[in-house]
């Protein structure tokens, strides 16, 4: 048949092409793997596993050993956070309160809170100075940051603040 290509000719033409594609694929795979392995963790995993959702405040543990009951909730989305909590004394009386929020980013075994909003006030309590009424709303470039180590174990979240105080929450 005059229109049928010779198999031998076709195979010779494909071998170099397949060899080139194989080499290109290996180089591309190695480049992609290298890029993924060398990428910062924060670019690979944007959300701490188990963090998003609603958590009920339980205890506020002071660096000096004191401890206070707290009532309220902290919420996390994949990038935003909001908290409303009250610190309660041993008689059950609310002595302090805070409503805060902003964005966060992951950093190693913790996160960095960016404090865009803050409404807080309260009396002095063991381990906590008195806080005059404060109402603040900031632009992201003007907002303070707070690197905070976190632990999520089952339904318990612990935030370890730079002050060495920590607060515990339970998943709602």
Buried (B, 14 or more C-beta within 10 A) or exposed (E): EEEEEEEEEEEEEEEEEEEEEEEEEEEEEEEEEEEEEEEEEEEEEEBBEBBBEEBBBBBBBBEEEEEBBBBBBBBBEEBBBBBBBBBBBEEEEEBBBBBBBBBBEBBEEBBBBBBBBBBBEBBEBEBBEEBEEEEBEBEEEEBEBBBBBBEBEEEEBBBBBEEEBBBBBEEE
